[in-house]
Amino acid sequence: MNLLLLFDEDFLPDGTAHLTGRRAQHAREVLRAEPGEVLRVGRVGGLVGTGEVLENSAGLLRLSVQLTELPPPRAGVDLLLAIPRPKALKKVLPAVASLGVDRVVLVNAARVEKSYFDSKVLAPDFIQELLLQGLEQARDTRLPEVLVRERFRPFVEDELDALLGPQALRLLPHPPAHQPLTATRVGTAPRVLLAIGPDGGWVPFEAALLEAHGFQPFTLGPRILRVETAVPVLLGQVALLRDNIPPPEGPQRT
């Protein structure tokens, strides 16, 4: 835990924060924080800073808090993600929170098992706990928004533009494609929307529908990756291209 996250309800009128449960236990048993020590803290949805330990007894952590810094900048990326296996989703959600994704739409697909929708991992409290783990790791305070949609075609045709906006560069990692990510205009895009399929990929109808709605297919190379590997790899590549590589030039005249 690289950042102790504080919620609005943790603060008392005098400005101190009182924590119980997992966070207090972590400060006592792992950090072994004594009164007078200073911890890195952040208010969920707000600033980061420091918390001086006033008391760290069994079941209670009391802090004097100073919040003065902005959290890390956002990635400017949203995900349209076919719901992966529950075990994989438990890895993906902390990763997307750590990497600064703003919104994740978990959507049904032909190769998504119907039983996934009954998994406890999709319960709102479970999702939030996984996202908080990612924020704690990355010293961030802003929770991604996570939405679940059980019908693929209605979502793409009726909700996609209004929910995720038409201005984002829409990218479709898809094994049959030949164009690499570096051939896209990701470097200058104000926002990026990645549509990542399930293990086994999007079926042809799904890929064609996404392309019809502006998604540009590209290849990740000859290796086939599981979703929990592909998501951080793609986010890392997008970040690298947006930070360091200029967009490809147009056709050269001779």
CYANA upper distance limits for C-alpha pairs under 8 A (distance plus 0.5 A):
  1 MET  CA    133 GLN  CA      8.27
  1 MET  CA    136 GLU  CA      5.85
  1 MET  CA    137 GLN  CA      6.21
  2 ASN  CA     40 ARG  CA      7.68
  2 ASN  CA    136 GLU  CA      6.01
  2 ASN  CA    137 GLN  CA      5.79
  2 ASN  CA    138 ALA  CA      7.58
  2 ASN  CA    139 ARG  CA      6.59
  3 LEU  CA     39 LEU  CA      8.42
  3 LEU  CA     40 ARG  CA      5.79
  3 LEU  CA     41 VAL  CA      5.71
  3 LEU  CA     42 GLY  CA      7.16
  3 LEU  CA    135 LEU  CA      8.21
  3 LEU  CA    136 GLU  CA      5.25
  3 LEU  CA    137 GLN  CA      7.32
  3 LEU  CA    138 ALA  CA      8.23
  3 LEU  CA    139 ARG  CA      5.62
  3 LEU  CA    140 ASP  CA      8.22
  4 LEU  CA     23 ARG  CA      7.59
  4 LEU  CA     39 LEU  CA      8.04
  4 LEU  CA     40 ARG  CA      6.70
  4 LEU  CA     41 VAL  CA      5.01
  4 LEU  CA     42 GLY  CA      6.80
  4 LEU  CA    136 GLU  CA      7.05
  5 LEU  CA     41 VAL  CA      6.24
  5 LEU  CA     42 GLY  CA      5.53
  5 LEU  CA     43 ARG  CA      6.30
  5 LEU  CA     44 VAL  CA      6.74
  5 LEU  CA    136 GLU  CA      7.34
  5 LEU  CA    141 THR  CA      7.71
  6 LEU  CA     10 ASP  CA      6.78
  6 LEU  CA     17 ALA  CA      8.22
  6 LEU  CA     41 VAL  CA      7.54
  6 LEU  CA     42 GLY  CA      6.44
  6 LEU  CA     43 ARG  CA      5.18
  6 LEU  CA     44 VAL  CA      6.47
  7 PHE  CA     11 PHE  CA      7.97
  7 PHE  CA     43 ARG  CA      6.46
  7 PHE  CA     44 VAL  CA      6.18
  8 ASP  CA     43 ARG  CA      7.98
  8 ASP  CA     44 VAL  CA      8.26
 10 ASP  CA     17 ALA  CA      5.68
 10 ASP  CA     18 HIS  CA      5.86
 10 ASP  CA     19 LEU  CA      6.66
 11 PHE  CA     15 GLY  CA      6.54
 11 PHE  CA     16 THR  CA      6.27
 11 PHE  CA     17 ALA  CA      4.87
 11 PHE  CA     18 HIS  CA      6.96
 12 LEU  CA     16 THR  CA      6.18
 12 LEU  CA     17 ALA  CA      6.62
 12 LEU  CA     18 HIS  CA      7.91
 15 GLY  CA     64 SER  CA      7.69
 15 GLY  CA     65 VAL  CA      7.75
 16 THR  CA     62 ARG  CA      7.38
 16 THR  CA     63 LEU  CA      6.07
 16 THR  CA     64 SER  CA      5.38
 16 THR  CA     65 VAL  CA      6.72
 17 ALA  CA     62 ARG  CA      6.17
 17 ALA  CA     63 LEU  CA      5.64
 17 ALA  CA     64 SER  CA      7.11
 17 ALA  CA     65 VAL  CA      7.47
 18 HIS  CA     60 LEU  CA      7.30
 18 HIS  CA     61 LEU  CA      6.21
 18 HIS  CA     62 ARG  CA      5.09
 18 HIS  CA     63 LEU  CA      7.06
 19 LEU  CA     23 ARG  CA      7.21
 19 LEU  CA     24 ALA  CA      6.19
 19 LEU  CA     60 LEU  CA      6.27
 19 LEU  CA     61 LEU  CA      5.50
 19 LEU  CA     62 ARG  CA      6.90
 20 THR  CA     24 ALA  CA      5.46
 20 THR  CA     25 GLN  CA      7.94
 20 THR  CA     59 GLY  CA      5.95
 20 THR  CA     60 LEU  CA      5.49
 20 THR  CA     61 LEU  CA      6.88
 21 GLY  CA     25 GLN  CA      6.63
 21 GLY  CA     59 GLY  CA      6.94
 21 GLY  CA     60 LEU  CA      8.34
 22 ARG  CA     26 HIS  CA      6.55
 23 ARG  CA     27 ALA  CA      6.80
 24 ALA  CA     28 ARG  CA      6.69
 24 ALA  CA     56 ASN  CA      8.06
 24 ALA  CA     59 GLY  CA      6.74
 24 ALA  CA     60 LEU  CA      6.35
 24 ALA  CA     61 LEU  CA      5.68
 25 GLN  CA     29 GLU  CA      6.30
 25 GLN  CA     30 VAL  CA      8.22
 25 GLN  CA     58 ALA  CA      8.32
 25 GLN  CA     59 GLY  CA      7.20
 26 HIS  CA     30 VAL  CA      5.60
 26 HIS  CA     31 LEU  CA      6.92
 27 ALA  CA     31 LEU  CA      5.28
 27 ALA  CA     32 ARG  CA      6.35
 27 ALA  CA     33 ALA  CA      6.31
 27 ALA  CA     56 ASN  CA      8.19
 27 ALA  CA     61 LEU  CA      8.09
 28 ARG  CA     32 ARG  CA      5.14
 28 ARG  CA     33 ALA  CA      6.43
 28 ARG  CA     56 ASN  CA      6.91
 28 ARG  CA     57 SER  CA      7.99
 28 ARG  CA     58 ALA  CA      8.34
 33 ALA  CA     37 GLU  CA      6.65
 33 ALA  CA     53 VAL  CA      7.67
 33 ALA  CA     56 ASN  CA      7.61
 34 GLU  CA     53 VAL  CA      7.14
 34 GLU  CA     55 GLU  CA      8.06
 34 GLU  CA     56 ASN  CA      7.10
 35 PRO  CA     52 GLU  CA      7.99
 35 PRO  CA     53 VAL  CA      5.24
 35 PRO  CA     54 LEU  CA      5.52
 35 PRO  CA     55 GLU  CA      6.13
 35 PRO  CA     56 ASN  CA      7.28
 36 GLY  CA     52 GLU  CA      6.41
 36 GLY  CA     53 VAL  CA      5.84
 36 GLY  CA     54 LEU  CA      6.91
 37 GLU  CA     52 GLU  CA      6.20
 37 GLU  CA     53 VAL  CA      6.05
 38 VAL  CA     50 THR  CA      6.77
 38 VAL  CA     51 GLY  CA      5.97
 38 VAL  CA     52 GLU  CA      4.87
 38 VAL  CA     53 VAL  CA      6.70
 39 LEU  CA     50 THR  CA      6.03
 39 LEU  CA     51 GLY  CA      5.63
 39 LEU  CA     52 GLU  CA      6.85
 39 LEU  CA     53 VAL  CA      7.98
 40 ARG  CA     48 VAL  CA      8.07
 40 ARG  CA     49 GLY  CA      6.49
 40 ARG  CA     50 THR  CA      5.24
 40 ARG  CA     51 GLY  CA      6.84
 41 VAL  CA     48 VAL  CA      6.27
 41 VAL  CA     49 GLY  CA      5.93
 41 VAL  CA     50 THR  CA      5.72
 41 VAL  CA     51 GLY  CA      6.49
 41 VAL  CA     65 VAL  CA      8.38
 41 VAL  CA     67 LEU  CA      8.38
 42 GLY  CA     46 GLY  CA      7.52
 42 GLY  CA     47 LEU  CA      6.27
 42 GLY  CA     48 VAL  CA      4.42
 42 GLY  CA     49 GLY  CA      6.47
 42 GLY  CA     50 THR  CA      8.20
 42 GLY  CA     67 LEU  CA      7.53
 42 GLY  CA    139 ARG  CA      8.24
 42 GLY  CA    140 ASP  CA      8.02
 42 GLY  CA    141 THR  CA      6.63
 43 ARG  CA     47 LEU  CA      6.28
 43 ARG  CA     48 VAL  CA      6.83
 43 ARG  CA     67 LEU  CA      8.34
 43 ARG  CA    141 THR  CA      6.80
 44 VAL  CA    141 THR  CA      5.22
 44 VAL  CA    142 ARG  CA      6.64
 44 VAL  CA    143 LEU  CA      8.08
 45 GLY  CA    141 THR  CA      5.71
 45 GLY  CA    142 ARG  CA      5.12
 45 GLY  CA    143 LEU  CA      7.48
 46 GLY  CA     70 LEU  CA      8.10
 46 GLY  CA     71 PRO  CA      8.12
 46 GLY  CA    141 THR  CA      6.70
 46 GLY  CA    142 ARG  CA      7.66
 47 LEU  CA     67 LEU  CA      6.09
 47 LEU  CA     68 THR  CA      6.81
 47 LEU  CA     69 GLU  CA      6.01
 47 LEU  CA     70 LEU  CA      5.62
 47 LEU  CA     71 PRO  CA      6.57
 47 LEU  CA    141 THR  CA      7.71
 48 VAL  CA     67 LEU  CA      5.65
 48 VAL  CA     68 THR  CA      6.76
 48 VAL  CA     69 GLU  CA      5.64
 48 VAL  CA     70 LEU  CA      6.63
 48 VAL  CA     71 PRO  CA      6.56
 48 VAL  CA    140 ASP  CA      8.34
 48 VAL  CA    141 THR  CA      7.92
 49 GLY  CA     65 VAL  CA      8.01
 49 GLY  CA     66 GLN  CA      6.10
 49 GLY  CA     67 LEU  CA      4.69
 49 GLY  CA     68 THR  CA      6.00
 49 GLY  CA     69 GLU  CA      6.43
 50 THR  CA     65 VAL  CA      6.39
 50 THR  CA     66 GLN  CA      5.84
 50 THR  CA     67 LEU  CA      6.93
 51 GLY  CA     63 LEU  CA      5.87
 51 GLY  CA     64 SER  CA      5.82
 51 GLY  CA     65 VAL  CA      4.82
 51 GLY  CA     66 GLN  CA      6.76
 52 GLU  CA     63 LEU  CA      5.82
 52 GLU  CA     64 SER  CA      5.55
 52 GLU  CA     65 VAL  CA      6.96
 53 VAL  CA     61 LEU  CA      7.87
 53 VAL  CA     62 ARG  CA      6.62
 53 VAL  CA     63 LEU  CA      5.24
 53 VAL  CA     64 SER  CA      7.11
 54 LEU  CA     61 LEU  CA      8.25
 54 LEU  CA     62 ARG  CA      5.89
 54 LEU  CA     63 LEU  CA      5.86
 54 LEU  CA     64 SER  CA      7.20
 55 GLU  CA     60 LEU  CA      7.92
 55 GLU  CA     61 LEU  CA      6.18
 55 GLU  CA     62 ARG  CA      5.48
 55 GLU  CA     63 LEU  CA      7.62
 56 ASN  CA     60 LEU  CA      6.45
 56 ASN  CA     61 LEU  CA      5.09
 56 ASN  CA     62 ARG  CA      6.98
 57 SER  CA     61 LEU  CA      7.04
 71 PRO  CA    139 ARG  CA      7.61
 71 PRO  CA    140 ASP  CA      5.79
 71 PRO  CA    141 THR  CA      6.88
 71 PRO  CA    142 ARG  CA      8.49
 72 PRO  CA    139 ARG  CA      8.10
 72 PRO  CA    140 ASP  CA      6.65
 73 PRO  CA    100 GLY  CA      8.02
 74 ARG  CA    100 GLY  CA      5.53
 74 ARG  CA    101 VAL  CA      7.40
 74 ARG  CA    102 ASP  CA      7.80
 75 ALA  CA     99 LEU  CA      7.43
 75 ALA  CA    100 GLY  CA      5.55
 75 ALA  CA    101 VAL  CA      6.31
 75 ALA  CA    102 ASP  CA      8.01
 75 ALA  CA    239 ALA  CA      7.61
 76 GLY  CA    100 GLY  CA      8.26
 76 GLY  CA    101 VAL  CA      7.31
 76 GLY  CA    102 ASP  CA      7.40
 76 GLY  CA    190 PRO  CA      7.66
 76 GLY  CA    191 ARG  CA      5.51
 76 GLY  CA    192 VAL  CA      6.91
 77 VAL  CA    100 GLY  CA      8.29
 77 VAL  CA    101 VAL  CA      5.80
 77 VAL  CA    102 ASP  CA      6.72
 77 VAL  CA    103 ARG  CA      8.11
 77 VAL  CA    191 ARG  CA      6.32
 77 VAL  CA    192 VAL  CA      5.30
 77 VAL  CA    193 LEU  CA      6.29
 77 VAL  CA    194 LEU  CA      8.00
 78 ASP  CA    101 VAL  CA      6.30
 78 ASP  CA    102 ASP  CA      6.14
 78 ASP  CA    103 ARG  CA      5.40
 78 ASP  CA    104 VAL  CA      6.45
 78 ASP  CA    164 LEU  CA      8.21
 78 ASP  CA    191 ARG  CA      8.41
 78 ASP  CA    192 VAL  CA      6.88
 78 ASP  CA    193 LEU  CA      5.34
 78 ASP  CA    194 LEU  CA      6.94
 79 LEU  CA    101 VAL  CA      8.04
 79 LEU  CA    103 ARG  CA      6.80
 79 LEU  CA    104 VAL  CA      5.23
 79 LEU  CA    105 VAL  CA      6.71
 79 LEU  CA    193 LEU  CA      6.21
 79 LEU  CA    194 LEU  CA      5.50
 79 LEU  CA    195 ALA  CA      6.57
 79 LEU  CA    196 ILE  CA      7.84
 80 LEU  CA    104 VAL  CA      6.53
 80 LEU  CA    105 VAL  CA      5.43
 80 LEU  CA    106 LEU  CA      6.86
 80 LEU  CA    107 VAL  CA      7.52
 80 LEU  CA    193 LEU  CA      7.63
 80 LEU  CA    194 LEU  CA      6.48
 80 LEU  CA    195 ALA  CA      5.03
 80 LEU  CA    196 ILE  CA      6.73
 81 LEU  CA    104 VAL  CA      7.42
 81 LEU  CA    105 VAL  CA      6.50
 81 LEU  CA    106 LEU  CA      5.51
 81 LEU  CA    107 VAL  CA      6.54
 81 LEU  CA    194 LEU  CA      8.44
 81 LEU  CA    195 ALA  CA      6.37
 81 LEU  CA    196 ILE  CA      5.46
 81 LEU  CA    197 GLY  CA      6.65
 81 LEU  CA    198 PRO  CA      8.13
 82 ALA  CA    106 LEU  CA      6.15
 82 ALA  CA    107 VAL  CA      5.35
 82 ALA  CA    108 ASN  CA      6.21
 82 ALA  CA    109 ALA  CA      6.53
 82 ALA  CA    112 VAL  CA      7.61
 82 ALA  CA    196 ILE  CA      6.88
 82 ALA  CA    197 GLY  CA      5.52
 82 ALA  CA    198 PRO  CA      5.71
 83 ILE  CA     89 LEU  CA      8.03
 83 ILE  CA    106 LEU  CA      5.82
 83 ILE  CA    107 VAL  CA      6.28
 83 ILE  CA    108 ASN  CA      6.69
 83 ILE  CA    109 ALA  CA      8.21
 83 ILE  CA    112 VAL  CA      6.92
 83 ILE  CA    116 TYR  CA      7.94
 83 ILE  CA    198 PRO  CA      7.12
 84 PRO  CA     88 ALA  CA      6.54
 84 PRO  CA     89 LEU  CA      6.29
 84 PRO  CA    112 VAL  CA      7.53
 84 PRO  CA    116 TYR  CA      8.35
 84 PRO  CA    198 PRO  CA      6.23
 84 PRO  CA    199 ASP  CA      7.68
 84 PRO  CA    227 VAL  CA      7.38
 85 ARG  CA     89 LEU  CA      6.62
 85 ARG  CA    116 TYR  CA      7.23
 86 PRO  CA     90 LYS  CA      6.80
 86 PRO  CA    116 TYR  CA      7.10
 86 PRO  CA    119 SER  CA      7.23
 86 PRO  CA    121 VAL  CA      6.75
 87 LYS  CA     91 LYS  CA      7.48
 88 ALA  CA     92 VAL  CA      6.71
 88 ALA  CA    227 VAL  CA      7.70
 88 ALA  CA    228 GLU  CA      6.10
 89 LEU  CA     93 LEU  CA      6.52
 89 LEU  CA    121 VAL  CA      8.00
 89 LEU  CA    228 GLU  CA      7.79
 90 LYS  CA     94 PRO  CA      7.67
 90 LYS  CA    121 VAL  CA      7.59
 90 LYS  CA    130 LEU  CA      7.30
 91 LYS  CA     95 ALA  CA      7.02
 91 LYS  CA    228 GLU  CA      6.84
 92 VAL  CA     96 VAL  CA      6.72
 92 VAL  CA    227 VAL  CA      8.43
 92 VAL  CA    228 GLU  CA      5.95
 92 VAL  CA    231 VAL  CA      7.60
 93 LEU  CA     97 ALA  CA      6.81
 93 LEU  CA    127 ILE  CA      7.96
 93 LEU  CA    130 LEU  CA      6.54
 93 LEU  CA    131 LEU  CA      6.32
 93 LEU  CA    134 GLY  CA      8.01
 94 PRO  CA     98 SER  CA      6.61
 94 PRO  CA    130 LEU  CA      5.78
 94 PRO  CA    131 LEU  CA      5.42
 94 PRO  CA    132 LEU  CA      7.77
 94 PRO  CA    133 GLN  CA      6.35
 94 PRO  CA    134 GLY  CA      4.52
 94 PRO  CA    135 LEU  CA      7.98
 95 ALA  CA     99 LEU  CA      6.68
 95 ALA  CA    134 GLY  CA      6.46
 95 ALA  CA    232 PRO  CA      7.25
 96 VAL  CA    100 GLY  CA      6.82
 96 VAL  CA    101 VAL  CA      5.97
 96 VAL  CA    131 LEU  CA      8.39
 96 VAL  CA    134 GLY  CA      7.89
 96 VAL  CA    144 PRO  CA      8.46
 96 VAL  CA    231 VAL  CA      8.37
 96 VAL  CA    232 PRO  CA      7.91
 97 ALA  CA    101 VAL  CA      6.53
 97 ALA  CA    131 LEU  CA      5.97
 97 ALA  CA    132 LEU  CA      8.09
 97 ALA  CA    134 GLY  CA      5.45
 97 ALA  CA    135 LEU  CA      6.27
 97 ALA  CA    143 LEU  CA      7.21
 97 ALA  CA    144 PRO  CA      6.71
 98 SER  CA    134 GLY  CA      5.00
 98 SER  CA    135 LEU  CA      5.88
 98 SER  CA    136 GLU  CA      8.48
 98 SER  CA    137 GLN  CA      7.03
 98 SER  CA    138 ALA  CA      5.51
 98 SER  CA    140 ASP  CA      7.84
 99 LEU  CA    138 ALA  CA      8.03
 99 LEU  CA    232 PRO  CA      8.47
 99 LEU  CA    235 LEU  CA      7.93
100 GLY  CA    144 PRO  CA      8.08
101 VAL  CA    144 PRO  CA      6.63
102 ASP  CA    143 LEU  CA      8.13
102 ASP  CA    144 PRO  CA      5.21
102 ASP  CA    145 GLU  CA      6.85
103 ARG  CA    144 PRO  CA      5.67
103 ARG  CA    145 GLU  CA      5.12
103 ARG  CA    146 VAL  CA      6.40
103 ARG  CA    147 LEU  CA      8.41
104 VAL  CA    144 PRO  CA      7.56
104 VAL  CA    145 GLU  CA      6.67
104 VAL  CA    146 VAL  CA      5.30
104 VAL  CA    147 LEU  CA      6.79
105 VAL  CA    146 VAL  CA      6.36
105 VAL  CA    147 LEU  CA      5.25
105 VAL  CA    148 VAL  CA      6.28
105 VAL  CA    149 ARG  CA      7.57
106 LEU  CA    146 VAL  CA      7.78
106 LEU  CA    147 LEU  CA      6.50
106 LEU  CA    148 VAL  CA      5.20
106 LEU  CA    149 ARG  CA      6.62
107 VAL  CA    148 VAL  CA      6.42
107 VAL  CA    149 ARG  CA      5.25
107 VAL  CA    150 GLU  CA      6.34
107 VAL  CA    151 ARG  CA      7.44
107 VAL  CA    152 PHE  CA      6.61
108 ASN  CA    112 VAL  CA      6.65
108 ASN  CA    149 ARG  CA      6.97
108 ASN  CA    150 GLU  CA      5.47
108 ASN  CA    151 ARG  CA      6.24
108 ASN  CA    152 PHE  CA      5.94
109 ALA  CA    151 ARG  CA      8.26
109 ALA  CA    152 PHE  CA      6.57
109 ALA  CA    197 GLY  CA      8.37
109 ALA  CA    198 PRO  CA      8.08
109 ALA  CA    202 TRP  CA      7.79
109 ALA  CA    206 GLU  CA      8.29
110 ALA  CA    202 TRP  CA      7.98
110 ALA  CA    203 VAL  CA      7.33
111 ARG  CA    198 PRO  CA      7.01
111 ARG  CA    199 ASP  CA      8.13
111 ARG  CA    200 GLY  CA      7.53
111 ARG  CA    201 GLY  CA      8.07
111 ARG  CA    202 TRP  CA      7.93
111 ARG  CA    203 VAL  CA      8.21
112 VAL  CA    116 TYR  CA      7.89
112 VAL  CA    198 PRO  CA      7.15
114 LYS  CA    118 ASP  CA      8.35
115 SER  CA    119 SER  CA      7.47
117 PHE  CA    122 LEU  CA      7.50
118 ASP  CA    122 LEU  CA      8.10
119 SER  CA    123 ALA  CA      8.16
120 LYS  CA    126 PHE  CA      7.53
121 VAL  CA    126 PHE  CA      6.13
121 VAL  CA    127 ILE  CA      6.80
122 LEU  CA    126 PHE  CA      7.25
122 LEU  CA    127 ILE  CA      6.68
123 ALA  CA    127 ILE  CA      6.71
124 PRO  CA    128 GLN  CA      6.66
125 ASP  CA    129 GLU  CA      6.76
126 PHE  CA    130 LEU  CA      6.92
127 ILE  CA    131 LEU  CA      6.77
128 GLN  CA    132 LEU  CA      6.56
129 GLU  CA    133 GLN  CA      6.88
130 LEU  CA    134 GLY  CA      7.18
131 LEU  CA    135 LEU  CA      6.89
131 LEU  CA    143 LEU  CA      7.14
131 LEU  CA    144 PRO  CA      7.95
132 LEU  CA    136 GLU  CA      6.59
132 LEU  CA    143 LEU  CA      7.81
133 GLN  CA    137 GLN  CA      6.83
134 GLY  CA    138 ALA  CA      6.81
135 LEU  CA    139 ARG  CA      6.23
135 LEU  CA    140 ASP  CA      5.28
135 LEU  CA    141 THR  CA      6.53
135 LEU  CA    142 ARG  CA      7.95
135 LEU  CA    143 LEU  CA      7.94
136 GLU  CA    140 ASP  CA      7.09
136 GLU  CA    141 THR  CA      8.42
149 ARG  CA    155 PHE  CA      7.58
151 ARG  CA    155 PHE  CA      6.77
152 PHE  CA    156 VAL  CA      6.80
153 ARG  CA    157 GLU  CA      6.51
153 ARG  CA    206 GLU  CA      8.45
153 ARG  CA    209 LEU  CA      8.42
154 PRO  CA    158 ASP  CA      5.98
154 PRO  CA    159 GLU  CA      7.73
155 PHE  CA    159 GLU  CA      5.42
155 PHE  CA    160 LEU  CA      6.46
156 VAL  CA    160 LEU  CA      5.49
156 VAL  CA    161 ASP  CA      8.45
156 VAL  CA    209 LEU  CA      8.34
156 VAL  CA    210 LEU  CA      7.86
156 VAL  CA    213 HIS  CA      8.22
157 GLU  CA    213 HIS  CA      8.48
159 GLU  CA    163 LEU  CA      6.35
160 LEU  CA    164 LEU  CA      6.25
160 LEU  CA    165 GLY  CA      7.73
161 ASP  CA    165 GLY  CA      5.29
161 ASP  CA    166 PRO  CA      5.82
162 ALA  CA    166 PRO  CA      8.18
164 LEU  CA    168 ALA  CA      8.35
164 LEU  CA    193 LEU  CA      8.47
167 GLN  CA    190 PRO  CA      8.32
167 GLN  CA    191 ARG  CA      7.83
168 ALA  CA    189 ALA  CA      7.42
168 ALA  CA    190 PRO  CA      7.13
168 ALA  CA    191 ARG  CA      5.12
168 ALA  CA    192 VAL  CA      5.55
168 ALA  CA    193 LEU  CA      6.51
169 LEU  CA    185 ARG  CA      8.30
169 LEU  CA    186 VAL  CA      7.48
169 LEU  CA    189 ALA  CA      6.51
169 LEU  CA    190 PRO  CA      8.28
169 LEU  CA    191 ARG  CA      6.67
169 LEU  CA    192 VAL  CA      5.25
169 LEU  CA    193 LEU  CA      6.51
169 LEU  CA    215 PHE  CA      8.22
170 ARG  CA    192 VAL  CA      6.54
170 ARG  CA    193 LEU  CA      5.29
170 ARG  CA    194 LEU  CA      6.61
170 ARG  CA    195 ALA  CA      8.13
170 ARG  CA    214 GLY  CA      6.70
170 ARG  CA    215 PHE  CA      4.99
170 ARG  CA    216 GLN  CA      6.67
171 LEU  CA    192 VAL  CA      7.81
171 LEU  CA    193 LEU  CA      6.62
171 LEU  CA    194 LEU  CA      5.49
171 LEU  CA    195 ALA  CA      6.85
171 LEU  CA    215 PHE  CA      5.46
171 LEU  CA    216 GLN  CA      5.32
171 LEU  CA    217 PRO  CA      6.61
171 LEU  CA    218 PHE  CA      7.87
172 LEU  CA    194 LEU  CA      6.57
172 LEU  CA    195 ALA  CA      5.70
172 LEU  CA    196 ILE  CA      7.24
172 LEU  CA    210 LEU  CA      8.31
172 LEU  CA    211 GLU  CA      8.43
172 LEU  CA    215 PHE  CA      6.12
172 LEU  CA    216 GLN  CA      5.96
172 LEU  CA    217 PRO  CA      4.90
172 LEU  CA    218 PHE  CA      6.64
173 PRO  CA    177 ALA  CA      8.39
173 PRO  CA    194 LEU  CA      8.16
173 PRO  CA    195 ALA  CA      7.53
173 PRO  CA    196 ILE  CA      6.91
173 PRO  CA    217 PRO  CA      6.16
173 PRO  CA    218 PHE  CA      5.57
173 PRO  CA    219 THR  CA      6.18
173 PRO  CA    220 LEU  CA      7.16
174 HIS  CA    201 GLY  CA      7.65
174 HIS  CA    202 TRP  CA      8.13
174 HIS  CA    207 ALA  CA      8.44
174 HIS  CA    217 PRO  CA      6.37
174 HIS  CA    218 PHE  CA      6.42
174 HIS  CA    219 THR  CA      6.24
174 HIS  CA    220 LEU  CA      8.22
175 PRO  CA    201 GLY  CA      8.40
175 PRO  CA    218 PHE  CA      8.07
175 PRO  CA    219 THR  CA      6.01
175 PRO  CA    220 LEU  CA      7.69
175 PRO  CA    221 GLY  CA      8.23
175 PRO  CA    222 PRO  CA      8.48
175 PRO  CA    224 ILE  CA      8.37
176 PRO  CA    219 THR  CA      7.76
177 ALA  CA    217 PRO  CA      6.33
177 ALA  CA    218 PHE  CA      5.60
177 ALA  CA    219 THR  CA      5.73
178 HIS  CA    218 PHE  CA      6.72
178 HIS  CA    219 THR  CA      6.21
179 GLN  CA    183 ALA  CA      6.92
179 GLN  CA    217 PRO  CA      7.80
179 GLN  CA    218 PHE  CA      5.35
179 GLN  CA    219 THR  CA      6.43
180 PRO  CA    184 THR  CA      8.11
180 PRO  CA    218 PHE  CA      5.75
180 PRO  CA    219 THR  CA      5.72
180 PRO  CA    220 LEU  CA      7.23
180 PRO  CA    221 GLY  CA      8.22
181 LEU  CA    186 VAL  CA      8.40
181 LEU  CA    218 PHE  CA      6.27
181 LEU  CA    219 THR  CA      7.31
181 LEU  CA    220 LEU  CA      7.85
182 THR  CA    186 VAL  CA      8.22
182 THR  CA    241 LEU  CA      7.91
182 THR  CA    247 PRO  CA      8.29
182 THR  CA    248 PRO  CA      7.92
183 ALA  CA    247 PRO  CA      8.27
183 ALA  CA    248 PRO  CA      6.62
184 THR  CA    247 PRO  CA      7.76
184 THR  CA    248 PRO  CA      7.68
185 ARG  CA    189 ALA  CA      6.93
185 ARG  CA    247 PRO  CA      5.81
185 ARG  CA    248 PRO  CA      7.35
186 VAL  CA    192 VAL  CA      7.73
186 VAL  CA    238 VAL  CA      7.45
186 VAL  CA    241 LEU  CA      7.24
186 VAL  CA    242 ARG  CA      6.72
186 VAL  CA    247 PRO  CA      7.46
187 GLY  CA    238 VAL  CA      8.48
187 GLY  CA    241 LEU  CA      5.88
187 GLY  CA    242 ARG  CA      4.48
187 GLY  CA    243 ASP  CA      7.63
187 GLY  CA    244 ASN  CA      8.42
187 GLY  CA    245 ILE  CA      6.92
187 GLY  CA    246 PRO  CA      6.35
187 GLY  CA    247 PRO  CA      5.76
188 THR  CA    242 ARG  CA      7.16
188 THR  CA    246 PRO  CA      8.19
188 THR  CA    247 PRO  CA      7.08
189 ALA  CA    242 ARG  CA      8.40
195 ALA  CA    215 PHE  CA      8.45
196 ILE  CA    201 GLY  CA      8.48
196 ILE  CA    227 VAL  CA      8.30
196 ILE  CA    231 VAL  CA      8.14
197 GLY  CA    201 GLY  CA      5.33
197 GLY  CA    202 TRP  CA      5.62
197 GLY  CA    227 VAL  CA      8.24
198 PRO  CA    202 TRP  CA      7.19
198 PRO  CA    227 VAL  CA      7.04
199 ASP  CA    226 ARG  CA      6.38
199 ASP  CA    227 VAL  CA      6.64
202 TRP  CA    206 GLU  CA      6.23
202 TRP  CA    207 ALA  CA      6.29
203 VAL  CA    207 ALA  CA      6.80
204 PRO  CA    208 ALA  CA      6.50
205 PHE  CA    209 LEU  CA      6.64
206 GLU  CA    210 LEU  CA      6.72
207 ALA  CA    211 GLU  CA      6.66
208 ALA  CA    212 ALA  CA      6.62
209 LEU  CA    213 HIS  CA      6.94
210 LEU  CA    214 GLY  CA      7.14
210 LEU  CA    215 PHE  CA      6.03
211 GLU  CA    215 PHE  CA      5.04
211 GLU  CA    216 GLN  CA      6.74
211 GLU  CA    217 PRO  CA      7.83
225 LEU  CA    229 THR  CA      6.54
225 LEU  CA    230 ALA  CA      6.10
226 ARG  CA    230 ALA  CA      6.50
227 VAL  CA    231 VAL  CA      6.48
228 GLU  CA    232 PRO  CA      7.81
229 THR  CA    233 VAL  CA      6.85
230 ALA  CA    234 LEU  CA      6.43
231 VAL  CA    235 LEU  CA      6.71
232 PRO  CA    236 GLY  CA      6.45
233 VAL  CA    237 GLN  CA      6.71
234 LEU  CA    238 VAL  CA      6.62
235 LEU  CA    239 ALA  CA      6.66
236 GLY  CA    240 LEU  CA      6.67
237 GLN  CA    241 LEU  CA      6.66
238 VAL  CA    242 ARG  CA      6.61
239 ALA  CA    243 ASP  CA      6.60
240 LEU  CA    244 ASN  CA      6.35
240 LEU  CA    245 ILE  CA      7.78
241 LEU  CA    245 ILE  CA      5.37
241 LEU  CA    246 PRO  CA      7.96
242 ARG  CA    246 PRO  CA      8.27
